[in-house]
Amino acid sequence: MLIFSVLGALEINVPGKKIEISGELQRTLLQTLLVGEGESVSSEALMRRMWGESMWDVQPNTLYAHISRLRRRLRALEPERTEPRLTVHPSGYRLALGEGELDAAEFVKKIHGVEAGERNSPRDSVRLLREALAMWRGPAFGDAAKTPACRRAAARYEAYRLRALELLFAAELENGNHAMVLAELHETHLAHPLHERYCELLMIAFYRSGRQADALETYRRMWRHLADELGVQPSPRLQRAEQAILAHDPSLDRPGAPPASSAPPAPWARCPVLS
């Protein structure tokens, strides 16, 4: 069994060791096939995914040669496999992927599982989400997300990572771990200053830690960012959080208040804002 890892630089894991695919075009080809997560793709579509509009400057034989080399390389890694990992047929090419063989697909599956897991306790959610986030070794595809398809996929996986962090922090607050998670949440908010849900959760964590002034300054800083960068006001939800802090609303002291949104962001969203 091979494990293909793209949540970081491309790696192939076989029992006991990690394998690197040599050659930039070989790595690009494998990454582009992995983006399809097991779907069949035609020669033209594969070339478009790899080179975009520049595909017309590429000789078709270039793709065929690299397909052959990659097939041989993968076959050598799985001598006991009866069916080729990379199959060629009239409609194009398909990289077969079984359950658990692509880390990005498993990561997304775990996030969907937490979102759908109505019976998960906040403690279970924290454990599952931290396990999922630990799968990341760096930016998706590392520095090699050069093809149009890989760039789009990297953005989609990153949006799910941001969603996972949002769910994690909300679950930690539900567990009453505001002090423990405060520094991590603050760092994440500073890295994503336009993400309103991170701001809201940080405000609550500050407030529960007895730092009302910091909670309100966090809101004011967010207000300035939104006005300067996007020309908009904070969402009604974030404004309500500020008013609750100013009024010392007792509900803020209860784990889980205000409730986390259950609606996932669009995976392609530039800056997911939940309301």
C-alpha positions, -999 to 999 in steps of 0.1 A, spaced: 0 0 0 13 35 -9 4 66 10 5 98 -12 11 129 9 5 164 -5 -2 183 27 33 196 25 60 187 -1 50 157 -22 59 124 -5 51 87 -12 52 66 19 57 28 18 61 7 49 92 18 67 104 46 43 96 77 23 101 78 -14 109 109 -35 99 112 -71 129 126 -90 125 151 -118 104 182 -118 80 171 -145 76 137 -129 66 153 -96 43 178 -114 26 150 -133 20 129 -102 7 159 -82 -17 168 -110 -30 133 -112 -34 133 -74 -55 164 -76 -82 143 -94 -84 120 -63 -88 89 -84 -108 103 -113 -101 95 -149 -88 124 -169 -83 128 -207 -49 136 -223 -61 171 -232 -75 178 -198 -44 165 -181 -22 188 -202 -45 217 -195 -43 211 -158 -5 209 -160 3 238 -183 -29 259 -187 -30 278 -220 7 270 -225 -3 234 -233 -4 242 -270 34 248 -268 40 213 -254 45 183 -276 20 155 -267 49 130 -268 63 148 -237 33 138 -217 32 102 -230 69 98 -221 65 110 -186 33 89 -181 54 58 -191 82 67 -167 58 73 -138 40 40 -144 73 21 -143 83 39 -111 50 32 -93 50 -4 -105 85 -8 -90 72 4 -56 44 -21 -55 57 -53 -71 29 -74 -55 1 -52 -70 -18 -71 -97 -33 -41 -114 -13 -11 -125 -15 19 -102 -16 43 -131 -38 30 -159 -40 41 -195 -72 37 -215 -88 52 -245 -105 80 -225 -72 90 -208 -54 82 -175 -64 73 -140 -43 71 -109 -60 45 -86 -64 56 -50 -78 34 -23 -92 43 11 -67 62 31 -41 65 3 -42 103 -2 -37 123 30 -56 154 16 -87 133 9 -85 118 44 -81 152 60 -112 166 42 -131 135 52 -122 140 89 -134 176 88 -167 166 73 -170 139 99 -166 163 127 -191 187 112 -216 159 108 -209 142 141 -238 154 162 -230 129 189 -193 140 192 -186 156 225 -164 188 224 -136 167 238 -139 142 210 -140 169 185 -108 185 198 -90 151 196 -102 144 161 -94 179 148 -59 179 163 -53 145 147 -64 159 114 -44 191 116 -13 171 126 -14 156 90 -1 189 77 36 192 72 36 226 54 16 243 26 -2 219 4 21 206 -24 50 226 -7 67 249 -31 57 228 -61 21 239 -65 30 254 -99 3 240 -122 -32 256 -124 -48 225 -110 -24 222 -81 -28 258 -72 -66 255 -71 -64 223 -50 -39 239 -26 -63 268 -21 -92 244 -15 -73 223 10 -61 255 28 -97 266 32 -105 233 48 -75 238 71 -88 272 82 -122 256 88 -106 229 109 -89 255 131 -122 274 135 -139 242 146 -110 233 169 -110 267 187 -148 266 191 -146 231 206 -118 242 230 -139 270 242 -168 247 247 -145 226 269 -136 257 290 -100 257 277 -100 295 269 -67 301 289 -50 271 274 -58 279 238 -55 317 240 -20 321 226 -27 297 198 -59 314 189 -43 348 191 -15 337 167 -40 323 142 -61 355 143 -30 377 136 -21 354 107 -57 358 93 -68 393 103 -99 394 81 -113 361 94 -143 372 115 -149 339 133 -113 338 146 -118 373 159 -150 364 176 -135 334 193 -105 353 204 -127 380 219 -145 354 239 -113 338 251 -99 372 262 -131 380 280 -133 347 299 -96 352 308 -105 385 326 -91 406 298 -121 426 286 -99 455 273 -80 431 251 -113 416 238 -126 451 229 -93 461 213 -94 429 192 -128 440 179 -116 476 171 -86 463 153 -109 440 132 -132 469 125 -102 489 111 -90 460 90 -124 454 74 -129 491 68 -94 496 53 -91 464 33 -126 456 22 -146 488 29 -172 469 50 -185 469 86 -181 439 109 -209 413 105 -239 416 127 -227 385 146 -194 401 155 -211 433 165 -234 413 188 -203 397 204 -189 432 211 -222 444 226 -223 412 248 -188 419 261 -197 456 269 -228 445 287 -210 416 306 -236 393 292 -237 362 315 -241 339 285 -204 347 275 -193 328 306 -210 296 296 -190 272 275 -202 271 239 -216 307 239 -222 321 214 -228 288 195 -205 279 166 -219 282 131 -227 248 116 -224 260 80 -190 252 64 -174 278 42 -171 274 5 -138 256 -1 -128 282 -26 -136 312 -4 -108 338 -2 -116 347 34 -143 325 49 -166 345 71 -193 326 89 -225 343 100 
